[in-house]
Every structure is written in C-alpha cells, then in structure tokens.
Amino acid sequence: MTKATDLELTPTGLLNRDTGQMLDANSPDADLVAGLAWIRQAESQLASLKREWGDILTARMDKRSEWTVRSGGVKVSAPSPAAAAYEWDPVRLRGVLKKLVDAGKIGPEAAERCWGKPKDPPPAVRGINAVLATLGKRDQASVNACKVPKAQPRRTVSVS
C-alpha cells in the first residue's frame, strides 16, 4: 500500500517515489485513498503559501497605491484597502439625493447614475462619486452620512 508521503505530482498522475509506480484511475482503492490524502495535504499547503505570498504582494501593492501586478502574462490583483470600507444605505441615500435634486443642486440624471441597472440595485459608487465631486462641503456631508460601515473581509489576491 502507498503512503501519502511517498508521492510526487506528475503531469499524468501521482508517482510513488519509493517504487516508481504511477497512481492513476486504474490503481487499487487503497492507493487512490493515499493519493487523495496527499492531494488534500498539498492543497492545504498551497493555500497557505498563496495566502502568505498574497499578503506580502498586497502589502507591496498598498505601498505603491496600485492593486494589480502583471508579469510573464500573469495578472495578480487585490482590492484596494478602501474598496470594502463602507456601503451605502439605499433608503437614506435616495432621500438625500431627492432633496439635492429638488433643491436644484444636482440633476435627476446625476441621481439616477447613483444606481445600478437591476430592479433593486445597490447604490453605484461611480455615480455617487461623480455627484460628490459637484457638491459643496455641506451637501457632500449629507451624502457621505449615508455611508454605513461594512465588515472588513480578508483581502485576498486574484490570479488570472
């Protein structure tokens, strides 16, 4: 019977380093179980290494204020630190935007751009930022008061 620690990944399956035997779909059940145990352990180790290297790369990207790195045809990206800091209270935001439209401070089109396209869309940050850029400090404060803190998920890298 093969032990998981004796295995090595190859392009066609797993190689038992001690015996030179290849494990593949035709291998006995006990060997496939050992192979699956090896794969599970390797996945865990790779996930841990990906987290560690991702954290290092994310810290480097944060320092440069850029969240995409390309090299050798591979793109690695991470969300900016501000990306998940808050979300918008849609009910409160609709009320503030309506007041701004009614006061003639923004046009109805600008208020519409603060929403996505689905039936009940979440607020669209791009549209809100465009509106904020046109307002005075007092009105900006009214809009910004619609922000609610968002739980900070762990920032992870995406490799493509």
N, C-alpha and C positions, 0 to 999 in steps of 0.2 A: 504494500500500500504506500502511496506517495504522501509525504508530509508537505504541508503548505510552504515551509521554509526552504524546501529543496527546489522550488520552481522559479522559472525566469520567463518573462514575456517575450514571445517571438511574433513575427508577422502572421503566422498560421495557427498559433495556439500557445500552450504553455509547455516549456521544456523542463523535464526533471533533470537538474544538473548532475545528480549522482549517477543516474542510469542512462542518460541520453535519450530516454523515452519521451516522445511527444504526447501531450494530453490534447485530445480533441473530442469531437462529439461521439466518437466510437469507443472512448475509454470507459473502463468499468465505473460503476456508480461511486465507489469509494474514492477513486482518483478524481472524478468530477467534483465531488464534495470538497476534497482538498484544494482543487483548483479554484472553486468558488470562494473558499475561505481565504486563499491567497489574494484573489481579486478584491474581496471586501477589505482586507488589510491594506492593499495597495491604494484603493480608492480613498480610504481614510487618511493615509499618509500624504497622498497627492492633494487632497482637500486642505489639509493642514498647511502644507507647503504653499499652496495657492493663496490661502488667507494671509500667511506671513509675508510672502512676496508682494501680494496685493496691497497690504498695509504699508509696506516700505515704498512701493511705487506711488500709492495715493498720497503719502506724506511728501514725496518729492514733487508730485504734480501740484499739491496745495501750495507748496513754497513758491512755485512758478506761476500760480494762479491760472493753470491750464489743466484740463481734466481729460485729455486724450493724448496718447503717445503712439506713434507709428514707427515700426521698424521691421524691415525684411518682409513686407507685405502683411504684417500682423498689426491690428489696431487694438489697443487696450484703453478703455475709458472707465471713468468713475464719476459719480455725481459730484457736483460742487458741494462744498460744505453748507452753503445757503439753500441748496435746492430743496431740502426736506425740512427746513426750519419751521415753516408755518403753512397753513392752508387758509382759505378764505371762508368766512361764514356767509353762505349764499343769501340767506334771508336778510341779514343786516346789510350786506353789500348792495343787494337790489334796492333797498330803501335809500341808502346814501347816494347811489347813482341816480335814482329817480329825482331826489332833491337837487342834485347838481344839474340834471337836465332841465328841471322846472325853473331853476334859477338862471338858466342860460349860460352856465359855466362850461358845460360840455354839450355836444350834440347827441341826439338819440343814437346816431350811428356809432359814436365812440362808446356809449354804454353797451350797445349790442355786441361790440367786439370784445367785451369783457366776459363773454360766454362762449362755450364750445358749441358744437353742432348737434349733439344728441338731444333727445326730448327734454330730459332734465340734466343738462350738462353741469359739470363743475365749473367754477369761475376760470376764465382763461387768463393766465398770468401775463402773457404778452399784451393783451388788450388793457389790463389793469395798469401795467407799467406805462403804456402809452398815455392813458388818462392821467396818471400821476405826474407825468412829465409836463403836462399843460396846466396844472393847478398851482395855486399859491399854497403856502405852507399850512394855512388853517384848513383848507379843503383837503390837502394831502393827508393831514392828521385824521380827518373824518374817514377817509377811505382806509387808511392804514389801521384804524381802530377796528376794522372788520377782520383783521388777521387773528387767527387763533393758533396757539402753539400746537405743533404736531409732534408726536412721538418720534424720536430720532432713531431710525433703523440703522443697523450697522451698514456702513458704506463698503460696498464690495466692487471689485473691478469686473469689467465685462471684456472678454477676449473674443475678437472676431477677425 
